[in-house]
Amino acid sequence: KKKKKTCATVHHRSTWKTPQQQVQLGSRTGLSLTRVVLFRADKRMDHIVKQADDVADNLVRATKPILKPMARVFMLSTFVEDGVRMITQWSEQSSYIAATWRCGFFLAYVFVLVNMVCQLAPVVAILMRKRVDISVCVLGFVIFLQSVAYFALWDFHFFMKNLAVVGGLLLVWVESMDSGKDMFAGVPQLDTAKPNNMLQLAGRVLIVLLYITLVKFTSVFRNILDISGLALVVMVLIGFKTKLSALALVVLLTFENLTINTFWSYPSHSHTRDFVKYDFFQTLSCIGGMLLVVALGAGGLSVDERKKAW
């Protein structure tokens, strides 16, 4: 008589595996566990980023009454400092221009006077919200004039910083149009083709060029700081998590500015003090431009805007 197979015997034989099958099963189980761990880590990271994004949005809403005015003041600070310097260093500036370009003291005086007036007057106009478009163009002309007169076009760091300041001026213009001064009001057009969106993209691209001049890679801590900053720069460039990444760049640039451009530690008669002071206020202007990015968002030409459409 054949022995009747018990349930225990059937179960034992059905679950019995060869050594090769056991190895394969273990590999699959390990791979599944790895996928689960990675999936959970990814979900956790998404949750952290979302929380940080919400904090940034809440901060923008809470500081909305003062954020844009403060950003404009920071952005225009470099022109105020330079315009005042034209007054306090009138003889030094005119002597330098006259000696460098051999144009005589009369033309040198005219150059210094034009620089002083064309910086301070547009700053007052922008702060009063009057003729912002013309004022921005005048300040852009001053940047070009100084770049030629002081040979900044051939210096990489000065050139990139000037481009960053131009980007900040474009964002000031966009902010004024965002308040109801669109230059093509009433003309039907695609949202991504609006002039303010194009200007906002250009301003966003130019404003982050400043950080490229700060990259050094000199130590482990510095490497981590620079790589983190470059990652934030890319995020601002493509318009991904724009408010959060721009706010993080504001913190990073403020730290860099207060630790590197310490012009107050130099003697008042030192020429180095003037250069470091110039860098300090240019960086402060770019911080103001970045605050405008935080206040305005990425605009129509960005990943954030496309995600809304999806």
DOLO-633466 format. One record per residue (C-alpha): residue number from 1; residue in one letter; x, y, z. Coordinates in pm, whole numbers, plus 32768, in hexadecimal, padded with zeros to 4 digits. Layout:
<nodes>
i/aa/X/Y/Z
NUM/A/X/Y/Z
...
</nodes>
This chain:
<nodes>
i/aa/X/Y/Z
1/K/8000/8000/8000
2/K/8075/8157/7FA8
3/K/80A6/8235/80D2
4/K/7FB4/8356/80DD
5/K/8068/84A4/80B5
6/T/8030/8581/81DF
7/C/7FFA/86FA/81C1
8/A/8147/8734/826C
9/T/81FE/8664/8168
10/V/8157/8718/8046
11/H/81A5/886B/80DC
12/H/8310/8806/8119
13/R/8341/8793/7FB3
14/S/828F/88C3/7F1C
15/T/836E/89B8/7FD8
16/W/84B0/88F5/7FAD
17/K/85B2/89AE/7ED3
18/T/86FC/894B/7E3D
19/P/8831/8A0D/7EB5
20/Q/883A/8ACD/7D69
21/Q/86CA/8B2F/7D8B
22/Q/8707/8BA0/7EF1
23/V/8823/8C83/7E7F
24/Q/8747/8D18/7D6D
25/L/862A/8D4C/7E62
26/G/8715/8DF6/7F59
27/S/8799/8EDD/7E48
28/R/8638/8F3A/7DE1
29/T/85D5/8F78/7F49
30/G/8709/9051/7F81
31/L/86BF/9115/7E43
32/S/8558/9148/7EB1
33/L/85CB/91C3/8006
34/T/86BC/92B5/7F5E
35/R/85A4/933A/7E85
36/V/84C4/9366/7FB2
37/V/85D5/9420/8071
38/L/861C/9503/7F48
39/F/84A8/9541/7F10
40/R/8476/959E/807E
41/A/85A9/9680/807B
42/D/852A/972B/7F3F
43/K/83D2/975F/7FDA
44/R/8474/97E4/8117
45/M/8548/98D8/8050
46/D/8417/994D/7F8A
47/H/8363/9988/80D3
48/I/8487/9A54/815F
49/V/84A2/9B26/801F
50/K/8329/9B61/8020
51/Q/8335/9BD3/818A
52/A/8458/9CBE/813E
53/D/839A/9D42/800E
54/D/8269/9D85/80E8
55/V/8343/9E3C/81E6
56/A/83D0/9F16/80CF
57/D/8271/9F65/804E
58/N/81F8/9FBE/81AA
59/L/8328/A099/81E1
60/V/82E9/A152/809B
61/R/817D/A18C/80FA
62/A/81D8/A204/8258
63/T/82E2/A2F8/81D7
64/K/8226/A366/809F
65/P/81F5/A4D2/810F
66/I/836D/A507/8142
67/L/840D/A402/805E
68/K/83F7/A4BE/7F13
69/P/8457/A616/7F9F
70/M/857F/A57A/8057
71/A/85E7/A4C1/7F19
72/R/85DD/A606/7E51
73/V/86B0/A6BE/7F56
74/F/87B3/A5A5/7F5A
75/M/87B4/A597/7DDE
76/L/87F2/A70E/7DB9
77/S/88F3/A725/7ED2
78/T/8A20/A6FE/7DEB
79/F/89B1/A829/7D1A
80/V/897E/A8FE/7E52
81/E/8AD8/A8A0/7ED4
82/D/8B7B/A8E8/7D84
83/G/8AC2/AA2F/7D54
84/V/8B28/AAA8/7EAE
85/R/8C8E/AA3C/7E67
86/M/8C8E/AB18/7D30
87/I/8C49/AC3F/7E1A
88/T/8D3C/ABE6/7F32
89/Q/8E54/AB7F/7E41
90/W/8E12/AC80/7D32
91/S/8F7E/ACE6/7CFF
92/E/9004/AB7F/7D0A
93/Q/8F05/AAFE/7C0F
94/S/8F2E/AC20/7B1D
95/S/90AA/AC0B/7B33
96/Y/90A0/AA97/7AE8
97/I/8FC0/AAC8/79B6
98/A/908F/ABEB/7936
99/A/91D7/AB2C/795D
100/T/9157/A9E1/78D5
101/W/909C/AA63/77A4
102/R/9168/ABA3/7772
103/C/9027/AC64/773A
104/G/906D/AD96/780F
105/F/8FD3/ADF8/795A
106/F/8E9B/AE94/78C3
107/L/8E24/AD4E/7825
108/A/8E91/AC94/795D
109/Y/8DB6/AD79/7A32
110/V/8C94/AD44/7943
111/F/8CC2/ABCC/795E
112/V/8CBD/ABD2/7ADA
113/L/8B8F/ACBB/7ADC
114/V/8ACE/ABDE/79E9
115/N/8B1D/AAAC/7ABD
116/M/8AA6/AB59/7BF9
117/V/8960/ABE3/7B69
118/C/890A/AAB1/7A98
119/Q/8926/A9D2/7BC9
120/L/8885/AA99/7CDF
121/A/8762/AB2A/7C16
122/P/86E4/A9D9/7B8C
123/V/8704/A93D/7CE7
124/V/861C/AA47/7D75
125/A/852A/AA17/7C53
126/I/851B/A89D/7C82
127/L/84E7/A8B9/7DF9
128/M/83C9/A9AD/7DB3
129/R/833D/A8BB/7CAA
130/K/835C/A9C4/7B98
131/R/83CE/A970/7A35
132/V/8470/A82C/7A9F
133/D/84AB/A7BB/7938
134/I/8573/A8F4/78DC
135/S/862F/A8ED/7A27
136/V/8697/A782/79F5
137/C/8716/A7D5/7896
138/V/87E0/A8FD/791D
139/L/8880/A825/7A2B
140/G/88CE/A71E/7923
141/F/8979/A82C/7855
142/V/8A4A/A890/7986
143/I/8ABA/A727/79B4
144/F/8B2B/A717/7849
145/L/8BD6/A86B/785E
146/Q/8C97/A80B/7998
147/S/8CF2/A6B6/7907
148/V/8D9B/A764/77E2
149/A/8E34/A883/78A9
150/Y/8EC7/A7A3/79B9
151/F/8F1E/A681/78CC
152/A/8E2D/A594/797D
153/L/8DCC/A4EF/7833
154/W/8F1A/A43B/7830
155/D/8F11/A3CA/7999
156/F/8E49/A287/79C4
157/H/8DD9/A2C2/7B2B
158/F/8D73/A42E/7AF7
159/F/8CC2/A3D6/79B3
160/M/8BF9/A2BB/7A52
161/K/8B9C/A393/7B7C
162/N/8B26/A4A9/7A95
163/L/8A51/A3AF/79D4
164/A/89BC/A338/7B1E
165/V/8961/A49F/7B79
166/V/88C0/A4C9/7A20
167/G/87F2/A392/7A6F
168/G/8783/A433/7BB5
169/L/8719/A56D/7AF7
170/L/8648/A49A/7A0A
171/L/8598/A3FF/7B35
172/V/8553/A55C/7BC0
173/W/84B2/A5AF/7A70
174/V/83E6/A46E/7A79
175/E/8374/A4BA/7BDA
176/S/82F5/A60F/7B6A
177/M/8238/A570/7A47
178/D/81AF/A46B/7B35
179/S/810C/A589/7BF1
180/G/8037/A5DD/7AC2
181/K/812C/A68B/79D7
182/D/8141/A588/78C4
183/M/81BC/A632/7788
184/F/80DC/A559/76AB
185/A/7F9D/A570/7775
186/G/7E64/A513/76B3
187/V/7F1A/A45A/759D
188/P/7EB9/A2E7/7593
189/Q/7FE9/A201/75A0
190/L/8061/A0B5/7628
191/D/80B6/A0B5/779A
192/T/821B/A03B/7762
193/A/8255/A145/7656
194/K/8206/A272/7732
195/P/8322/A36F/7741
196/N/832C/A35F/78BD
197/N/835F/A1E4/78B0
198/M/847F/A20C/77BB
199/L/851A/A31D/7891
200/Q/84E7/A24A/79C9
201/L/859A/A124/7929
202/A/86BB/A203/78BB
203/G/86D2/A2A0/7A15
204/R/86CA/A14C/7ABC
205/V/87E2/A0CB/79DD
206/L/88C0/A1FD/7A09
207/I/8892/A22B/7B80
208/V/8927/A0D6/7BD5
209/L/8A67/A121/7B12
210/L/8AEC/A1CE/7C49
211/Y/8B10/A083/7CFF
212/I/8BFD/A000/7BF1
213/T/8CF9/A10B/7C59
214/L/8CEA/A08F/7DC3
215/V/8D3B/9F20/7D7A
216/K/8E95/9EC6/7DFD
217/F/8EAC/9D50/7E5A
218/T/8FC6/9D8A/7F54
219/S/8F63/9CA1/8073
220/V/8E6F/9B8C/80CE
221/F/8D7B/9C7C/8172
222/R/8DA1/9D70/8051
223/N/8D68/9C58/7F54
224/I/8C23/9BF2/7FFD
225/L/8BB4/9D5F/8008
226/D/8C09/9D9D/7E9A
227/I/8B67/9C5D/7E1B
228/S/8A2B/9CA9/7EE1
229/G/8A28/9E0A/7E58
230/L/8A56/9D95/7CF1
231/A/8936/9C9F/7D1B
232/L/885A/9DBE/7D94
233/V/88CE/9E92/7C6D
234/V/885D/9D83/7B79
235/M/870B/9D6D/7C29
236/V/86D9/9EE5/7C09
237/L/8749/9EDD/7A9E
238/I/8648/9DDA/7A34
239/G/853F/9E60/7B21
240/F/8517/9D2A/7BFA
241/K/84A9/9D62/7D64
242/T/8506/9EC8/7D14
243/K/849B/9F7B/7E50
244/L/853E/9E7A/7F32
245/S/8686/9E69/7E6E
246/A/8699/9FE6/7E49
247/L/865D/A011/7FBF
248/A/8774/9F17/8009
249/L/885A/9FDB/7F1E
250/V/8802/A11C/7FD9
251/V/887A/A07B/811D
252/L/89B4/9FF4/8075
253/L/8A0C/A13F/7FCB
254/T/89D1/A200/810E
255/F/8AC1/A117/81C3
256/E/8BC3/A140/80AD
257/N/8B9C/A2BB/80AA
258/L/8BC4/A2E7/8221
259/T/8CF1/A200/8238
260/I/8DB1/A25C/80FC
261/N/8D64/A3C8/80A5
262/T/8DB8/A45B/81FB
263/F/8E14/A5B7/817F
264/W/8DE6/A649/82DE
265/S/8F1C/A58D/8352
266/Y/8FFF/A657/826A
267/P/9087/A7B4/82B2
268/S/8FB6/A8D0/8221
269/H/90D7/A94B/8145
270/S/911C/A7F1/80B0
271/H/90D4/A7B9/7F3E
272/T/9087/A64E/7F90
273/R/8F66/A6CA/8066
274/D/8EC5/A76B/7F32
275/F/8EDB/A62A/7E66
276/V/8E55/A54F/7F7F
277/K/8D42/A64C/7FC5
278/Y/8CE4/A647/7E54
279/D/8CCC/A4C9/7E5F
280/F/8BFC/A4D9/7F9E
281/F/8AF3/A5BD/7F0A
282/Q/8AEC/A504/7DBE
283/T/8AAB/A3C0/7E79
284/L/89A3/A473/7F4A
285/S/88FC/A4E3/7E06
286/C/88F4/A37D/7D8A
287/I/885E/A310/7ED7
288/G/874E/A412/7E97
289/G/8718/A382/7D3C
290/M/8700/A224/7DD0
291/L/85FD/A2A3/7EC9
292/L/8534/A31E/7D9F
293/V/8546/A1BD/7D12
294/V/84BE/A141/7E60
295/A/83A5/A242/7E54
296/L/834A/A21B/7CE3
297/G/8386/A0A7/7CB2
298/A/8416/A00B/7B79
299/G/8325/A09F/7A7A
300/G/8287/9FFC/794A
301/L/83C7/9F6A/78B9
302/S/8422/9E73/79C9
303/V/83FE/9D0C/7A3D
304/D/831B/9D7C/7B5A
305/E/8226/9E19/7A65
306/R/822C/9CE7/7984
307/K/81E2/9C06/7AAD
308/K/80A6/9CD0/7AEE
309/A/8039/9C93/7988
310/W/807C/9B1D/79AB
</nodes>
